[in-house]
């Protein structure tokens, strides 16, 4: 995919905020001394009076966001996923989730692809944490087009939303003209009869490439993009389980509590099928180039291809 345009979804987040800021005067963007990294600096440049730098005080930022939401405005609280979901979990749960406030959390630098920043910054547990908060919508977009659409959908949804973005530039796989984003509605990118690969975020493009390699081996692999992990498109999962009888989930997140766990909950209850989970296998990450880490932890197209081929056969 070297000839395919690549954009980091954190870039998409910053650009989408600036676009929305022109249309909606009630948007306020908060950051925790990371505007350059989270790309909220784009919004800050355009609307300095509606950007608040809360400093390196992420938990306090969530409280500020809750207060702003209580006045009727729509705050987007932005920082790294490790700090948004990890450090500030109590404030997100009690100050935003419990009172059901209309706060949007823009969590960038999620997953192993944070790269050289290492295990302390590579948040592979955030989806699991956010899924447990009642009423919290959890979105993990796959590319630039989907990320921008997700930010708009988050604004239009009344209630707390957790948006997950990456640091690494990823291929643009969706057509900007035809793409339609619906909360809780998965997208079937490829039909298959032997196995269904269900992916989210960065791993969607890798799963598509893996499916193409599987086709060359005579294995028909479907690919479903689940951008909204909560609420989950149970209908799409049940249909896939009944059609192929074998499901592989792929995520740049721990195999515990993330997309794979969410899919298994549905399959176990409503459509029994064999499931294999591909993700971070209950280990911490390490410092290194993002692309090499993705390969080492088995999230690249070649690794997915090999694992699915073995699973099917």
N, C-alpha and C positions, 0 to 999 in steps of 0.2 A: 504493500500500500504506500510505497514511497512517493508515488505521483499524486496521491490523494491529499487534498488540503487538510491540514491539521491545526486545531485550535484548542487550547486548554479551556475547560469549562469555567474556570475561575475568571478568565477573560470575558466569557459570555455573560457571566454574572454582572460584572462591572458595566458592560455595555448595555445590558438589559435594564439595569437600574437607571442609567442615565436617560434611556429612551422613555421609561415609565415616568421618570421625574418630570418630563415635559408635559405629559398627559394628565398626571395626577399630583395636585399640589399638597395632598395629605401624606405623601411618602416622606419619611425621615429615615436617614441611614446612620447607623451607629457603627463604630469600629473601635478596636482595642489596640491602637498604635500599630496597625498593620494595613493601613489603607493602600500602600503600594503593592503589598503581596496579595491581598484579597481582591484588588482591583476596584475597590470602592472609591479610590482616588479619582476615578473618572466621574463619578457622581459629585464628589466634593468640588472638583474643578468647575462643574456646571452649576451646582447649587450649594455654595459654601454655607449659606444660612440654614440649610436643612441637613447638614452633616455634623455629627457630634463625635469627637474622638474622646472616648472614655478612658484612654490610657491602658496600661497593662493591668486591667482590673475587670476581667471577663465576667465574673459573678456579679459585680456591681452593674456592669453594662446590661445584663439581663433584667435586673431590677429597674433600671432606667427605662428600658424598652417596655416593660410591663406598665410603668407609669404613663409613658407616652401613649400606649395603646388605650389606656383607660380614659384618655382625653378625646378619643375618637380618631386619632391619627393612625397611620399604618407604619410601624417601625420595622426596618430590616436590620437586625443585629448581626454583625459580621465579624468573624475571626476564624482561626484554624479549627478544624473539626475536633482536634484533641482538647482544645480549650472550651469550645462551645458545648460539646456533648459530655466531655469528661470533667474538666475543672468546674464548670458551671451547672452540673446536672441538678443539684438541689434547687437552685434558683429557677432553672427551666421547668422543673417539675412543680414546685410550689408556687412560684410567682407568675408563671405563664400557663402551664398546663392545667393546674387545679382550678383557677378562675376562668379558664377557657378564653384567655385574652388573644386579641388579633395580632400576634407577634410573628414575624417571619424570621427564621434563623438561617443566615447564609453561612454555611460551614465549608470553608475551602481547605485545600491541602489534606484531603481525606485519603486513606488507604496507604498501601505500601509504596506507591509511586511518588510519595513525597521525596524519596531518594536519599540524598546525602544527609538530611536532617536526622535520620536515624529513628530508632525505636520509640524514643520519647515523643516524637512528633508524628509518627505514622499511626494514625488512628484507625484500627481495624475492628473497633468495638462499638462505634457510634450508632450504627443502625440498630444493633441489639438494644442499646440503651434507650434510644428514642422510640422504638416500637413499644416499649413497656409503658410509656406515658399515655394514659387514656385521652383520646381525642386528638393526638398529635398525628398530623399527616407527614409522611416520610417520602421524599422524592430523591431519586438518584439518576439524573439524566445521562444519556450516553454520548452526546456530542454537542456542538455549538448550537445547532438549530433547536434541539430538544431542550437545552439548558435555558435559552432565551424564552422559549414557550413556557417552561416550567416556572420561571420567575413571574411571568404575567399571570399564570394560573394561580400561583401562590397569592398574589395580590388580590385577585378576584375572589378567592376562597375566604370566607369569614371564619377565623379560628387559627390556632397555632400551626405553623408549618416548618418542618426541618428540610432544608435544601442542601444537598451534598455535592460539592464540586471538587475537581482535581487540579493538581499543579501541572501535570504532564500534558502536552499537546496530544490530542487524539484525533483520528480521522473523522471527517464530517460524512456521515453515512445517510443522513436524512435530506430529502429535497425540501428546500425552504418554501417552495411554492405550494406543494401538495401536503405538507406535513400538518397534522392536526393533533394537538395534545388534549387528552382528557384525563382528569384525575381518576385514578383507580381503573383505568382501561389499558390493558397491555396491547402491544403491537406485534402481530405475527409478521416477521420479516422474511421467513422462508418456510414453506411447507415440507413436511417429512413424514415417512411412514415407519421407519425403523427406530428412531429415537428423537426426542425433543430436547434441545438445549435451551434452557431458560437462563437469561443473563441480565445483568443490570450494570449501568455505568460504563466504565472503561472496557469491561470485558465483552460488551456487545459486539464491537467491531472485530475483536479477536475470535469470538465464537462464530461469526459469519465466515471468517477466513478458514476456520477449522472445518466448518460444514462443507465448504467448497472442496477441501482436501478429502473429506470423507466420501463425497460424491464420486471422486475419482477412483475410490476403492469399492464403489458399488453400494455404499451405505447411504441411505436417504435420511438426512438429519434436518429436522425442522428447527427454526430459531425463533424464540419469542423474547422480545424486549420488554421487561417489566420495569418501567421507569418509576412507577408509584408502588413502593413496597408496603405502604399502609395508607389508605385501604388497598387491599390486594384484589386483583382480578381473578377471583376464584373460578369463574366460568371458563376462562382461557386455560387455566391449569387443569381443570377436570377434563376438558375436551382433549387436551394434549395427552393426558394420562390414559384416557380411554382409546385414543387413536393409536398410540405407539407402544404403550405399556412400559416404556422406559424413559426416564427423565434424568437429565444432568443439569444441575444448577451451577452457575459460574459467577463468582463475585470477588471483587477486590476488598474483601472483608473476612473476618473470622467465619469459619464454617459453623460456629456456635452462635445462634441467635439472630442471624442475618437473613438474607434472601432464601438460602437453602432451608433453614429451619421453618420459615414462613410457608414455603412450598410444601414441605413435608407435613406440616400440620393439616393442610388442605387434603393432600393425597391420602394420608392415613385415615382421615375421617370420611372422605367422600368419593375417592376414586383410587383404590389400592393399586400401586404400580411400583416397580423397582426404581429407586432414586440413588444417584451418586452425587455427592456434593464436592465441588471444586472451589477452593478458597484458601485462606490462611489457616493452616492446620494447628490451631491452639499453640502458636509460638509467637514470640515477639519478632519484629522486623530487625533490620540492621542497616547500617549506613552503606550507600553505594549508588551508582547511577541507576535511575529509575527503570530504564529499559532492561538492564541486567537483573534487577530485582524481580521484575515481572516474570522474566524467564526462569530465574532460580526458584521462585515460589509457584511455578507451574500455571501462570495465568496468560501466557502467550498462545498464539494460534497453534503452534507446533505441539506444545504440551497438551493443550485441550484436545487436539486431534488424536494424539496417542492414547490418552486416557479414555476418550469416548469410544475409540475403536476397540480397545480391550474390553470395555464394559459391554458393548453390543455383542461381541463375539463370545 
